Amino acid sequence: MINLYESPFSTRYSGEDMQYFFSQDFKFRTWRKLWIALAKAEKQLGLNITDEQIASMEKFKDDINYDVAKQCEKEMKHDVMAHLYAYGQQCPDAQPIIHLGATSSYVTDNTDIIIMKETLGIIRKKVVSVIKNLSAFAKVYKNMPCLSYTHLQPAQLTTVGKRATLWINELIHDFYELNYRLSNLSLLGSKGATGTQGNFLELFDNDSEKVKQLDEIITREMGFFRYVPVSGQTYSRKVDSAILSTLSGIAQSAYKFAGDLRILQSFKEMEEPYEKSQVSSTDMPYKVNPTRSERICALARYVMCDSLNPVFTSATQLFERTVDDSANRRISVPEAFLATDAILNLYMNITSGLVVYPKVINSRVMCELPFMVGESIMLKAVKNGAGSEIREKLREYCIAATTRMKKEGLENDLIDRICGDKDFNITKDEAEKLMKPELYTGRSTEQVDEFLCEYVNPLLELYESGKEVDITV
């Protein structure tokens, strides 16, 4: 038996909940639900469709005869026609009215919107889970001083918890972006081959109001409150572009977190959770590699690049419809969701068990702290009567201490240099009293408390309550 290619998204990365909505089964069941919704709406508006026909359609809505559809598609080379035929074989009495007046995009595009509604909800739920994990982490470590960096060089002090709020803040942007996309997601409705609804107008004897009502009834039946007002044959491909841009934003946020954690793990300050039986290297057993963070970065790059696909697809749609969007969308849209889902699964896993090494963090802080308290020492020296010439001396001593550390691998002796210079007029005891990291973290602790209280907690409470942020579309 030959083993054929299997997507890593199905076998290795994405979760079953996300995979289900992009499955053939969910797609074709949704097609049948849309055909039923169309028949019900047309009957309600006066077409000659019976309750028995609709009941027959309902009976087989989840019992798809895939063998018939598969064989038919081989012959017809058209998936919608194949499934129409297969459905009609199961309920022959309803066969004449299934898909009445519609074109293929009625089922394909409306189904795509329904899938995106469901899967955006999954993505949003997982983003919230990560926010919860990081919020709990920020609260625990809000007081712990650590080095902050600009240009990836030690700059000043912050706290471990304050840094976590930066990761959370990125995700809050993503959360509201997801809400916006969900709140503006509209069903295509029943627009016909070029968007004019001409076929439906003929069905309803030029009764334009009934054609409009048809859109409204189908939209409500499928659980939406809004439908696309104007279109060609399909909904605008800018919708795909906007949604994948949102997923790209989540990938960017996750990449930043994972990139930071990979560096912190190399510093031995923090690391992702490590299982007892986990193996990082076959020939270097002492290594603890940030493999999950690396995987986040790898998948995030994929999502960010993939978000360009619908950009070009949208731009190149000619007039009312061309079909060069179809093959691209079948790959690019599902895989963007599957990859984002995989990213968030990893993100949730890592943030549920982040490991912190306080002694290493403190050791690294104390190594750099003399440089950071130099200004405070100089102010203390001036108060003790030192002259303005000590500013230049402080600069020279900082350079000398740095050179000693880099070239000779020795400890930072800046404080000894300062206290040994009578021009500074400051004792070692006075200098040591200034060497307390918590004095130099600014408002980090207060910022964590304020951010969690004013921004994060209200968001989580509203989401859990299902109000405002839990938008129904």
NUVEX-250898 format. One record per residue (C-alpha): x, y, z; residue number from 1; residue in three letters. Coordinates in Angstrom, 1 decimal. Each point is the difference from the previous one (the first is absolute). Example, Ala and Ser with C-alpha at 12.3 -4.5 7.8 and 13.67 -1.06 7.14 Angstrom:
! residues 2
<<12.3,-4.5,7.8>,1,"Ala">
<<1.4,3.4,-0.7>,2,"Ser">
This chain:
! residues 473
<<0.0,0.0,0.0>,1,"Met">
<<1.3,3.4,-1.0>,2,"Ile">
<<-0.2,2.7,2.7>,3,"Asn">
<<-1.0,3.3,-1.6>,4,"Leu">
<<0.8,3.5,1.2>,5,"Tyr">
<<-1.8,1.2,3.2>,6,"Glu">
<<0.0,3.6,1.1>,7,"Ser">
<<1.9,0.7,3.2>,8,"Pro">
<<-2.9,2.2,1.0>,9,"Phe">
<<-2.1,-3.1,0.3>,10,"Ser">
<<2.5,-2.4,1.4>,11,"Thr">
<<2.3,2.2,2.2>,12,"Arg">
<<-1.1,3.5,0.6>,13,"Tyr">
<<-3.7,1.2,0.0>,14,"Ser">
<<-2.6,-1.1,2.4>,15,"Gly">
<<-3.0,-2.2,-0.8>,16,"Glu">
<<-2.5,2.7,0.8>,17,"Asp">
<<1.5,2.2,-2.8>,18,"Met">
<<0.5,-2.8,-2.4>,19,"Gln">
<<-3.6,-1.0,0.2>,20,"Tyr">
<<-1.3,3.2,-1.4>,21,"Phe">
<<2.3,-0.3,-3.0>,22,"Phe">
<<-1.0,-3.6,-0.5>,23,"Ser">
<<-1.8,-1.3,-3.1>,24,"Gln">
<<-2.8,-1.2,2.3>,25,"Asp">
<<-0.7,3.4,1.5>,26,"Phe">
<<0.1,1.6,-3.4>,27,"Lys">
<<-2.4,-2.3,-1.7>,28,"Phe">
<<-2.4,-0.1,2.9>,29,"Arg">
<<0.0,3.8,-0.1>,30,"Thr">
<<-0.8,-0.1,-3.7>,31,"Trp">
<<-3.0,-2.1,0.7>,32,"Arg">
<<-1.1,2.3,2.8>,33,"Lys">
<<0.2,2.9,-2.4>,34,"Leu">
<<-2.0,-1.8,-2.6>,35,"Trp">
<<-2.7,-0.7,2.6>,36,"Ile">
<<0.1,3.6,1.1>,37,"Ala">
<<-0.5,1.1,-3.6>,38,"Leu">
<<-2.9,-2.4,-0.6>,39,"Ala">
<<-1.7,1.1,3.2>,40,"Lys">
<<0.4,3.7,-0.9>,41,"Ala">
<<-1.3,-0.6,-3.5>,42,"Glu">
<<-3.0,-1.9,1.3>,43,"Lys">
<<-0.7,2.7,2.6>,44,"Gln">
<<0.0,2.6,-2.8>,45,"Leu">
<<-2.5,-1.9,-2.1>,46,"Gly">
<<1.9,-2.4,-2.3>,47,"Leu">
<<-1.6,-3.5,-0.6>,48,"Asn">
<<2.1,-1.9,2.5>,49,"Ile">
<<-1.6,-2.5,2.3>,50,"Thr">
<<0.6,-0.8,3.7>,51,"Asp">
<<0.6,-3.6,-1.1>,52,"Glu">
<<2.9,1.1,-2.3>,53,"Gln">
<<1.6,1.9,2.8>,54,"Ile">
<<-0.5,-2.9,2.4>,55,"Ala">
<<1.7,-2.2,-2.5>,56,"Ser">
<<2.9,2.3,-0.2>,57,"Met">
<<0.2,0.3,3.8>,58,"Glu">
<<0.1,-3.8,0.3>,59,"Lys">
<<3.3,-0.3,-1.9>,60,"Phe">
<<1.6,3.3,1.0>,61,"Lys">
<<2.7,-1.8,2.1>,62,"Asp">
<<0.0,-3.3,-1.9>,63,"Asp">
<<2.3,0.8,-2.9>,64,"Ile">
<<0.4,-2.6,-2.7>,65,"Asn">
<<3.6,0.7,-0.7>,66,"Tyr">
<<0.5,-2.9,-2.3>,67,"Asp">
<<-2.6,1.3,-2.4>,68,"Val">
<<1.4,3.6,0.2>,69,"Ala">
<<3.5,-1.2,-0.6>,70,"Lys">
<<-0.8,-2.0,-3.1>,71,"Gln">
<<-2.1,2.8,-1.4>,72,"Cys">
<<2.7,2.6,0.6>,73,"Glu">
<<2.4,-2.2,-2.0>,74,"Lys">
<<-2.3,0.3,-3.0>,75,"Glu">
<<-1.3,3.5,0.4>,76,"Met">
<<3.2,1.7,1.3>,77,"Lys">
<<-2.2,2.2,2.2>,78,"His">
<<-0.4,-0.5,3.7>,79,"Asp">
<<-3.3,1.9,0.5>,80,"Val">
<<-1.7,-1.8,-2.9>,81,"Met">
<<1.2,-3.3,1.3>,82,"Ala">
<<-1.4,0.6,3.5>,83,"His">
<<-3.2,1.3,-1.4>,84,"Leu">
<<-0.4,-3.2,-2.0>,85,"Tyr">
<<0.9,-2.2,3.0>,86,"Ala">
<<-2.5,1.9,2.2>,87,"Tyr">
<<-2.7,-0.4,-2.6>,88,"Gly">
<<0.6,-3.7,-0.2>,89,"Gln">
<<-0.8,-0.3,3.7>,90,"Gln">
<<-3.1,2.2,-0.1>,91,"Cys">
<<-1.3,-0.3,-3.6>,92,"Pro">
<<-3.3,1.8,0.8>,93,"Asp">
<<2.0,3.1,1.0>,94,"Ala">
<<2.5,-0.2,-2.8>,95,"Gln">
<<-1.8,2.5,-2.3>,96,"Pro">
<<0.1,2.8,2.7>,97,"Ile">
<<3.4,-0.5,1.6>,98,"Ile">
<<2.2,3.0,-0.9>,99,"His">
<<-2.9,1.7,-1.8>,100,"Leu">
<<1.2,3.2,-1.6>,101,"Gly">
<<3.4,-0.1,1.7>,102,"Ala">
<<3.5,-0.2,-1.3>,103,"Thr">
<<3.0,-1.9,1.5>,104,"Ser">
<<1.2,2.9,2.1>,105,"Ser">
<<-3.3,-0.1,1.9>,106,"Tyr">
<<1.3,-3.1,1.8>,107,"Val">
<<3.8,0.5,-0.3>,108,"Thr">
<<0.2,3.6,1.1>,109,"Asp">
<<-2.6,-0.1,2.7>,110,"Asn">
<<1.6,-3.1,1.4>,111,"Thr">
<<3.4,1.7,0.0>,112,"Asp">
<<-1.5,2.9,2.0>,113,"Ile">
<<-1.6,-2.4,2.5>,114,"Ile">
<<3.3,-1.9,0.4>,115,"Ile">
<<1.8,3.3,0.7>,116,"Met">
<<-2.6,1.0,2.5>,117,"Lys">
<<0.5,-3.3,1.9>,118,"Glu">
<<3.7,0.0,-0.2>,119,"Thr">
<<0.5,3.6,0.9>,120,"Leu">
<<-1.9,-0.8,3.2>,121,"Gly">
<<2.4,-2.8,0.8>,122,"Ile">
<<3.0,2.3,-0.7>,123,"Ile">
<<-1.5,2.7,2.3>,124,"Arg">
<<-0.6,-2.5,2.8>,125,"Lys">
<<3.6,-1.1,-0.1>,126,"Lys">
<<1.3,3.5,-0.1>,127,"Val">
<<-2.0,0.7,3.1>,128,"Val">
<<1.6,-3.1,1.6>,129,"Ser">
<<3.5,1.2,-0.6>,130,"Val">
<<-1.0,3.5,1.3>,131,"Ile">
<<-1.2,-1.8,3.2>,132,"Lys">
<<3.2,-1.9,0.4>,133,"Asn">
<<2.3,3.0,-0.5>,134,"Leu">
<<-2.2,2.1,2.3>,135,"Ser">
<<0.5,-2.4,2.8>,136,"Ala">
<<3.7,-0.2,-0.7>,137,"Phe">
<<0.3,3.9,-0.1>,138,"Ala">
<<-1.8,0.2,3.4>,139,"Lys">
<<2.4,-2.5,1.6>,140,"Val">
<<3.2,1.6,-1.3>,141,"Tyr">
<<-1.0,3.7,0.0>,142,"Lys">
<<2.6,0.9,2.6>,143,"Asn">
<<2.9,-2.0,-1.2>,144,"Met">
<<2.7,2.3,-1.5>,145,"Pro">
<<1.7,-1.1,-3.2>,146,"Cys">
<<2.0,1.6,-2.8>,147,"Leu">
<<-1.8,1.8,-2.7>,148,"Ser">
<<1.6,0.4,-3.5>,149,"Tyr">
<<0.2,2.4,-2.8>,150,"Thr">
<<2.0,-1.0,-3.1>,151,"His">
<<0.2,-3.4,1.8>,152,"Leu">
<<2.4,1.6,2.5>,153,"Gln">
<<-0.7,0.5,3.7>,154,"Pro">
<<-1.7,3.4,0.4>,155,"Ala">
<<-1.8,0.5,3.3>,156,"Gln">
<<-1.9,-2.2,2.4>,157,"Leu">
<<-3.6,-1.2,-0.4>,158,"Thr">
<<-1.8,-2.9,1.7>,159,"Thr">
<<-0.7,-3.5,-1.3>,160,"Val">
<<-3.8,0.7,0.4>,161,"Gly">
<<0.2,3.3,-1.9>,162,"Lys">
<<1.7,-1.7,-2.9>,163,"Arg">
<<-2.9,-2.5,-0.1>,164,"Ala">
<<-2.5,2.9,-0.3>,165,"Thr">
<<1.7,0.9,-3.3>,166,"Leu">
<<-0.8,-3.4,-1.3>,167,"Trp">
<<-3.6,0.3,1.2>,168,"Ile">
<<-0.4,3.4,-1.5>,169,"Asn">
<<0.8,-1.4,-3.5>,170,"Glu">
<<-2.7,-2.6,0.5>,171,"Leu">
<<-2.6,2.5,1.1>,172,"Ile">
<<0.5,1.8,-3.3>,173,"His">
<<-0.6,-3.4,-1.7>,174,"Asp">
<<-3.1,-0.7,2.2>,175,"Phe">
<<-1.7,3.2,-1.1>,176,"Tyr">
<<1.1,-0.5,-3.6>,177,"Glu">
<<-1.7,-3.5,0.2>,178,"Leu">
<<-3.2,1.6,1.4>,179,"Asn">
<<0.0,2.5,-2.8>,180,"Tyr">
<<0.3,-2.7,-2.6>,181,"Arg">
<<-2.7,-2.1,1.5>,182,"Leu">
<<-2.4,3.0,0.4>,183,"Ser">
<<0.4,0.9,-3.7>,184,"Asn">
<<-0.2,-3.6,-1.4>,185,"Leu">
<<-3.0,-0.2,-2.3>,186,"Ser">
<<-1.6,-2.9,-1.8>,187,"Leu">
<<0.1,0.3,-3.8>,188,"Leu">
<<-3.6,-1.0,-0.2>,189,"Gly">
<<-1.6,-0.8,-3.4>,190,"Ser">
<<1.5,2.2,-2.7>,191,"Lys">
<<0.1,-2.1,-3.1>,192,"Gly">
<<2.5,-0.5,-2.7>,193,"Ala">
<<1.2,3.6,-0.3>,194,"Thr">
<<-1.5,1.6,3.1>,195,"Gly">
<<-3.1,1.4,-1.6>,196,"Thr">
<<-2.4,-2.6,1.4>,197,"Gln">
<<-1.5,-0.2,-3.5>,198,"Gly">
<<-0.9,-3.7,0.3>,199,"Asn">
<<-1.9,0.5,3.2>,200,"Phe">
<<-1.8,3.0,-1.5>,201,"Leu">
<<-1.3,-2.3,-2.7>,202,"Glu">
<<-1.0,-2.7,2.6>,203,"Leu">
<<-2.1,2.6,1.8>,204,"Phe">
<<-1.5,1.6,-3.1>,205,"Asp">
<<2.0,3.2,0.3>,206,"Asn">
<<-1.1,0.6,3.6>,207,"Asp">
<<3.2,1.8,1.2>,208,"Ser">
<<-1.2,0.2,3.6>,209,"Glu">
<<-0.3,-3.8,0.3>,210,"Lys">
<<3.5,-0.4,-1.4>,211,"Val">
<<1.3,2.3,2.7>,212,"Lys">
<<-2.0,-1.9,2.6>,213,"Gln">
<<1.6,-3.2,-1.2>,214,"Leu">
<<3.4,1.4,1.1>,215,"Asp">
<<-1.4,1.0,3.3>,216,"Glu">
<<-1.6,-3.4,0.8>,217,"Ile">
<<3.0,-2.0,-1.0>,218,"Ile">
<<2.3,2.2,2.1>,219,"Thr">
<<-2.1,-0.5,3.1>,220,"Arg">
<<-0.4,-3.7,-0.7>,221,"Glu">
<<3.8,-0.4,0.0>,222,"Met">
<<0.5,1.9,3.2>,223,"Gly">
<<1.1,3.4,-1.3>,224,"Phe">
<<-1.5,3.5,0.3>,225,"Phe">
<<1.7,1.5,-3.0>,226,"Arg">
<<0.5,-0.8,-3.7>,227,"Tyr">
<<2.2,1.5,-2.7>,228,"Val">
<<-2.0,2.9,-1.6>,229,"Pro">
<<1.7,-0.2,-3.4>,230,"Val">
<<2.4,-2.5,-1.6>,231,"Ser">
<<1.0,-1.6,-3.2>,232,"Gly">
<<-0.4,-3.8,0.1>,233,"Gln">
<<2.1,-0.3,3.2>,234,"Thr">
<<0.5,2.1,3.1>,235,"Tyr">
<<2.8,2.4,-0.3>,236,"Ser">
<<3.4,-1.7,0.4>,237,"Arg">
<<1.1,2.9,2.1>,238,"Lys">
<<-1.8,-1.8,2.8>,239,"Val">
<<2.5,-2.8,-0.2>,240,"Asp">
<<2.8,2.5,-0.2>,241,"Ser">
<<-1.2,1.8,3.1>,242,"Ala">
<<-0.5,-3.2,2.0>,243,"Ile">
<<3.4,-1.4,-0.8>,244,"Leu">
<<1.5,3.3,0.8>,245,"Ser">
<<-1.6,-0.4,3.5>,246,"Thr">
<<1.5,-3.5,0.3>,247,"Leu">
<<3.4,1.4,-1.1>,248,"Ser">
<<-0.3,2.5,2.9>,249,"Gly">
<<-0.5,-2.8,2.4>,250,"Ile">
<<3.1,-1.8,-1.5>,251,"Ala">
<<2.0,3.2,0.4>,252,"Gln">
<<-1.0,0.2,3.7>,253,"Ser">
<<0.9,-3.6,0.6>,254,"Ala">
<<3.3,0.3,-1.8>,255,"Tyr">
<<1.0,3.0,2.2>,256,"Lys">
<<-0.8,-2.0,3.1>,257,"Phe">
<<1.8,-3.1,-1.2>,258,"Ala">
<<3.0,2.0,-1.3>,259,"Gly">
<<0.4,1.7,3.4>,260,"Asp">
<<-0.4,-3.3,1.8>,261,"Leu">
<<2.7,-1.7,-2.1>,262,"Arg">
<<2.4,2.8,0.9>,263,"Ile">
<<-0.9,-0.2,3.7>,264,"Leu">
<<0.5,-3.7,-0.1>,265,"Gln">
<<3.5,0.4,-1.4>,266,"Ser">
<<0.6,2.4,2.9>,267,"Phe">
<<-1.3,-2.7,2.3>,268,"Lys">
<<-2.4,2.5,1.5>,269,"Glu">
<<-3.3,-1.6,-1.1>,270,"Met">
<<-1.0,-3.1,-2.1>,271,"Glu">
<<-2.9,-1.7,-1.4>,272,"Glu">
<<-1.3,-3.1,2.0>,273,"Pro">
<<2.1,-3.1,-0.5>,274,"Tyr">
<<-1.4,-3.5,0.2>,275,"Glu">
<<2.0,-2.6,2.0>,276,"Lys">
<<0.2,-2.3,-3.1>,277,"Ser">
<<0.6,2.8,-2.5>,278,"Gln">
<<3.1,-0.2,-2.1>,279,"Val">
<<1.6,3.1,-1.4>,280,"Ser">
<<3.1,-1.4,-1.7>,281,"Ser">
<<1.2,-3.5,-0.9>,282,"Thr">
<<3.7,0.7,0.6>,283,"Asp">
<<-0.2,2.9,2.5>,284,"Met">
<<-2.1,-1.3,3.0>,285,"Pro">
<<0.8,3.0,2.1>,286,"Tyr">
<<-2.0,2.3,-2.3>,287,"Lys">
<<-3.4,1.3,0.7>,288,"Val">
<<-1.2,1.5,-3.3>,289,"Asn">
<<-3.0,2.3,-0.4>,290,"Pro">
<<-1.6,-2.2,-2.6>,291,"Thr">
<<-3.6,1.1,0.5>,292,"Arg">
<<1.0,3.7,-0.3>,293,"Ser">
<<2.0,-0.8,-3.1>,294,"Glu">
<<-3.0,-1.8,-1.5>,295,"Arg">
<<-2.2,3.1,0.8>,296,"Ile">
<<2.5,2.1,-1.9>,297,"Cys">
<<0.1,-2.4,-3.0>,298,"Ala">
<<-3.8,-0.2,-0.3>,299,"Leu">
<<-0.4,3.8,0.6>,300,"Ala">
<<2.3,0.6,-3.0>,301,"Arg">
<<-2.2,-2.2,-2.1>,302,"Tyr">
<<-3.2,1.9,1.0>,303,"Val">
<<1.6,3.4,-0.6>,304,"Met">
<<1.1,-1.1,-3.4>,305,"Cys">
<<-3.3,-1.8,-0.8>,306,"Asp">
<<-2.0,3.2,0.8>,307,"Ser">
<<1.3,1.4,-3.4>,308,"Leu">
<<-1.9,-2.6,-1.9>,309,"Asn">
<<-3.4,1.5,0.3>,310,"Pro">
<<1.5,3.5,-0.5>,311,"Val">
<<0.9,-1.0,-3.6>,312,"Phe">
<<-3.2,-2.1,-0.5>,313,"Thr">
<<-2.1,3.0,1.0>,314,"Ser">
<<1.9,2.4,-2.3>,315,"Ala">
<<-0.2,-2.3,-3.0>,316,"Thr">
<<-3.8,-0.8,0.1>,317,"Gln">
<<-1.2,1.3,-3.4>,318,"Leu">
<<-3.4,1.5,-0.2>,319,"Phe">
<<-2.8,-2.2,1.5>,320,"Glu">
<<2.1,-3.2,0.4>,321,"Arg">
<<3.0,-2.0,-1.2>,322,"Thr">
<<0.8,-3.5,1.2>,323,"Val">
<<3.7,0.5,0.6>,324,"Asp">
<<-0.8,0.7,3.6>,325,"Asp">
<<-1.4,-3.5,0.6>,326,"Ser">
<<3.1,-2.2,0.1>,327,"Ala">
<<2.0,2.6,2.0>,328,"Asn">
<<-2.8,0.5,2.6>,329,"Arg">
<<-0.5,-3.7,0.6>,330,"Arg">
<<3.6,-0.1,1.3>,331,"Ile">
<<0.9,3.4,1.3>,332,"Ser">
<<-3.1,0.8,2.2>,333,"Val">
<<-0.3,-3.4,1.8>,334,"Pro">
<<3.7,-0.3,0.6>,335,"Glu">
<<0.2,3.5,1.4>,336,"Ala">
<<-2.6,-1.0,2.6>,337,"Phe">
<<1.5,-3.4,0.7>,338,"Leu">
<<3.5,1.6,0.5>,339,"Ala">
<<-1.4,2.7,2.2>,340,"Thr">
<<-1.8,-2.6,2.1>,341,"Asp">
<<3.2,-2.0,0.3>,342,"Ala">
<<1.9,3.2,1.1>,343,"Ile">
<<-2.6,0.7,2.7>,344,"Leu">
<<0.0,-3.6,1.2>,345,"Asn">
<<3.7,0.3,0.6>,346,"Leu">
<<-0.4,3.5,1.5>,347,"Tyr">
<<-2.6,-1.3,2.5>,348,"Met">
<<2.3,-2.9,0.9>,349,"Asn">
<<3.1,2.1,0.6>,350,"Ile">
<<-1.7,2.7,2.0>,351,"Thr">
<<-1.8,-2.5,2.2>,352,"Ser">
<<3.4,-1.1,1.4>,353,"Gly">
<<2.6,2.7,-0.5>,354,"Leu">
<<3.1,-0.6,2.1>,355,"Val">
<<1.8,2.9,1.6>,356,"Val">
<<3.5,-0.1,1.6>,357,"Tyr">
<<0.1,3.0,2.5>,358,"Pro">
<<3.6,-0.5,1.1>,359,"Lys">
<<1.3,0.1,-3.6>,360,"Val">
<<-2.1,3.1,-0.7>,361,"Ile">
<<1.3,1.7,3.1>,362,"Asn">
<<3.6,-1.0,-0.8>,363,"Ser">
<<-0.3,1.6,-3.4>,364,"Arg">
<<-1.7,3.1,1.5>,365,"Val">
<<2.8,0.5,2.5>,366,"Met">
<<2.7,-0.4,-2.6>,367,"Cys">
<<-1.4,3.0,-2.0>,368,"Glu">
<<-1.5,2.0,2.9>,369,"Leu">
<<3.1,2.1,0.7>,370,"Pro">
<<-0.4,1.6,-3.4>,371,"Phe">
<<-3.6,0.7,0.5>,372,"Met">
<<0.4,1.6,3.4>,373,"Val">
<<2.8,2.2,-1.1>,374,"Gly">
<<-2.3,3.0,-0.4>,375,"Glu">
<<-1.4,-0.5,3.5>,376,"Ser">
<<3.6,-0.3,1.4>,377,"Ile">
<<1.0,3.2,-1.7>,378,"Met">
<<-3.0,1.8,1.4>,379,"Leu">
<<0.9,-1.2,3.5>,380,"Lys">
<<3.6,1.0,-0.5>,381,"Ala">
<<-1.1,3.5,-1.1>,382,"Val">
<<-2.1,0.3,3.1>,383,"Lys">
<<3.1,-1.0,2.0>,384,"Asn">
<<1.8,2.9,-1.5>,385,"Gly">
<<1.6,-1.5,-3.2>,386,"Ala">
<<0.6,2.2,-3.0>,387,"Gly">
<<-1.3,-0.2,-3.5>,388,"Ser">
<<3.2,-1.6,-1.3>,389,"Glu">
<<-1.2,-3.3,1.3>,390,"Ile">
<<-2.3,-0.5,-3.0>,391,"Arg">
<<2.9,-0.4,-2.4>,392,"Glu">
<<1.7,-2.2,2.6>,393,"Lys">
<<-3.1,-2.2,0.3>,394,"Leu">
<<0.0,-0.5,-3.8>,395,"Arg">
<<3.7,-1.0,0.0>,396,"Glu">
<<-0.5,-2.4,2.9>,397,"Tyr">
<<-3.0,-1.7,-1.7>,398,"Cys">
<<2.1,-0.5,-3.2>,399,"Ile">
<<2.9,-1.4,2.1>,400,"Ala">
<<-2.3,-2.4,2.0>,401,"Ala">
<<-1.6,-1.2,-3.2>,402,"Thr">
<<3.4,-0.6,-1.7>,403,"Thr">
<<1.2,-1.9,3.0>,404,"Arg">
<<-3.1,-2.2,-0.1>,405,"Met">
<<0.2,-0.7,-3.7>,406,"Lys">
<<3.8,-0.5,-0.4>,407,"Lys">
<<0.9,-1.6,3.3>,408,"Glu">
<<-3.3,-1.7,0.9>,409,"Gly">
<<0.0,1.6,3.4>,410,"Leu">
<<-2.8,1.4,2.1>,411,"Glu">
<<-1.4,3.5,-0.2>,412,"Asn">
<<2.2,2.2,2.2>,413,"Asp">
<<-1.6,3.4,-0.8>,414,"Leu">
<<-1.1,0.6,3.6>,415,"Ile">
<<3.5,-0.7,1.3>,416,"Asp">
<<1.4,2.5,-2.5>,417,"Arg">
<<-2.5,2.7,1.0>,418,"Ile">
<<0.3,-0.5,3.7>,419,"Cys">
<<3.8,0.0,-0.3>,420,"Gly">
<<0.0,3.5,-1.6>,421,"Asp">
<<-0.1,2.7,2.6>,422,"Lys">
<<-1.5,2.4,-2.5>,423,"Asp">
<<-3.3,-1.9,0.2>,424,"Phe">
<<0.0,0.4,3.8>,425,"Asn">
<<-2.2,-3.1,0.5>,426,"Ile">
<<0.6,-3.0,2.2>,427,"Thr">
<<-0.3,-3.6,-0.9>,428,"Lys">
<<-2.9,-0.3,2.6>,429,"Asp">
<<-1.8,2.9,-1.7>,430,"Glu">
<<0.4,-1.5,-3.4>,431,"Ala">
<<-1.1,-3.5,1.1>,432,"Glu">
<<-3.2,1.4,1.4>,433,"Lys">
<<-0.8,1.1,-3.5>,434,"Leu">
<<0.7,-3.5,-1.4>,435,"Met">
<<-3.6,-1.2,0.4>,436,"Lys">
<<-1.6,-1.1,-3.3>,437,"Pro">
<<-3.6,0.7,1.2>,438,"Glu">
<<1.0,3.7,0.1>,439,"Leu">
<<0.4,0.1,-3.8>,440,"Tyr">
<<-3.0,-1.7,-1.4>,441,"Thr">
<<-2.0,3.2,-0.4>,442,"Gly">
<<-3.7,-0.5,0.1>,443,"Arg">
<<0.2,-3.6,-1.3>,444,"Ser">
<<-1.9,-1.5,2.9>,445,"Thr">
<<-2.7,2.7,-0.1>,446,"Glu">
<<-0.3,-0.3,-3.7>,447,"Gln">
<<-0.6,-3.8,0.3>,448,"Val">
<<-2.8,0.6,2.5>,449,"Asp">
<<-1.6,2.8,-1.9>,450,"Glu">
<<0.2,-1.9,-3.3>,451,"Phe">
<<-1.6,-3.2,1.4>,452,"Leu">
<<-2.6,2.0,1.9>,453,"Cys">
<<-1.0,2.5,-2.7>,454,"Glu">
<<0.5,-2.0,-3.2>,455,"Tyr">
<<0.4,-3.7,0.4>,456,"Val">
<<-2.4,-0.9,2.7>,457,"Asn">
<<-3.0,1.9,-1.6>,458,"Pro">
<<0.7,-1.7,-3.3>,459,"Leu">
<<0.1,-3.5,1.6>,460,"Leu">
<<-3.1,0.7,2.0>,461,"Glu">
<<-2.0,1.2,-3.0>,462,"Leu">
<<1.2,-2.9,-2.0>,463,"Tyr">
<<-1.0,-2.5,2.6>,464,"Glu">
<<-3.4,1.6,0.5>,465,"Ser">
<<-0.7,-0.1,-3.8>,466,"Gly">
<<-0.7,3.8,0.0>,467,"Lys">
<<1.2,2.6,-2.5>,468,"Glu">
<<3.3,-1.7,-1.0>,469,"Val">
<<-1.7,-3.3,-0.7>,470,"Asp">
<<-1.5,1.2,-3.3>,471,"Ile">
<<-2.7,-2.0,-1.7>,472,"Thr">
<<0.1,0.3,-3.8>,473,"Val">
